Amino acid sequence: MANSLDGCVMLVTEDEPLIAAELVDALEAAGAHVHSARRTSRALKLIDDHTFHGAVIDGQADALCKRLEDRNIPYVIYSGLSRKPRSCERGLFIPKPIPTEQLVEVVTQIAAAN
């Protein structure tokens, strides 16, 4: 799977630093260039400033889902929530925890489909 995300620019929003670091490391190992944000406001600014091939977001972030959808950026909601937030209509919901390798596979598929 190494380098399966070559040339892709990805966004990770996660408020838990250890989980964020693990996600960023795994996506970078797969070849992606990754921007990360702990807060929604920072993630929104990053979306305004960069072109993303996909995103992994944590939890409910109505404004973030809307911005990603408005820009046709595919995204995964990787969250401890029991179900997908209603406001994140087009996002693929994956409940925590799953092995990071599986999450990277899913992210690779959504980025390739975009």
C-alpha positions in Angstrom: 0.0 0.0 0.0 3.0 2.3 0.3 2.8 5.4 -1.8 -0.9 4.8 -2.7 -1.6 8.5 -2.0 1.3 9.9 -4.0 0.5 13.5 -5.0 -2.7 13.7 -2.9 -3.2 16.5 -0.4 -5.2 15.4 2.6 -6.8 17.2 5.5 -7.0 15.7 9.0 -9.1 17.3 11.7 -8.7 15.6 15.1 -8.7 17.1 18.6 -6.8 14.2 20.2 -3.1 14.8 19.5 -2.0 11.2 19.6 -4.8 10.1 17.2 -4.0 13.0 14.9 -0.3 12.2 14.9 -1.0 8.5 14.0 -3.4 9.5 11.2 -0.9 12.0 9.8 2.0 9.6 10.0 0.0 6.8 8.2 -1.3 9.1 5.4 2.2 10.5 4.9 3.6 7.0 4.8 1.1 6.3 2.0 2.5 9.2 0.1 0.1 12.0 0.9 0.9 15.6 1.9 -1.2 16.2 5.0 -2.5 19.3 6.7 -3.9 18.9 10.1 -6.1 21.0 12.4 -7.4 20.5 15.9 -10.2 23.1 15.5 -12.9 23.5 13.0 -12.0 27.2 12.4 -8.4 26.2 11.4 -9.7 23.4 9.1 -12.0 25.9 7.4 -9.1 28.3 6.8 -7.0 25.4 5.4 -9.8 24.4 3.0 -9.9 28.0 1.8 -6.2 28.1 1.2 -5.5 24.7 -0.3 -6.9 22.2 -2.8 -7.6 18.8 -1.1 -8.1 15.4 -2.5 -9.8 14.1 0.6 -10.3 14.6 4.4 -10.6 12.7 7.6 -12.6 14.5 10.2 -13.6 13.8 13.7 -17.1 14.1 15.1 -19.7 16.7 14.4 -18.6 19.7 12.5 -21.6 21.0 10.6 -19.7 23.9 9.0 -16.7 21.7 8.1 -19.0 19.1 6.4 -20.8 21.8 4.4 -17.5 23.4 3.2 -16.1 20.0 2.2 -19.3 19.2 0.3 -19.5 22.7 -1.3 -16.0 22.1 -2.7 -16.7 18.5 -3.7 -13.9 17.2 -1.4 -14.6 13.6 -0.4 -14.3 12.9 3.3 -14.4 10.3 6.0 -16.0 10.9 9.4 -13.7 8.9 11.8 -15.5 9.3 15.1 -16.4 7.9 18.4 -20.0 8.9 17.7 -22.5 6.0 17.4 -23.8 7.2 14.0 -23.1 9.6 11.2 -24.1 13.2 11.9 -27.1 14.3 9.8 -25.2 17.4 8.6 -22.5 15.3 7.1 -24.6 13.9 4.3 -22.0 12.8 1.8 -19.3 11.8 4.3 -18.5 8.1 4.8 -18.9 7.3 8.5 -16.3 5.0 10.2 -16.7 4.5 13.9 -13.6 4.5 16.1 -11.5 2.5 16.5 -10.4 0.6 13.4 -6.8 -0.2 12.5 -5.1 2.8 10.9 -4.1 0.7 7.9 -7.8 0.1 7.1 -8.6 3.8 7.4 -5.8 4.6 5.0 -7.2 2.1 2.5 -10.6 3.7 2.7 -9.1 7.2 2.3 -7.1 6.0 -0.7 -10.3 4.7 -2.3 -12.2 8.0 -1.8 -9.3 10.0 -3.0 -9.0 7.8 -6.1 -12.7 8.1 -6.8 -12.6 11.9 -6.8 
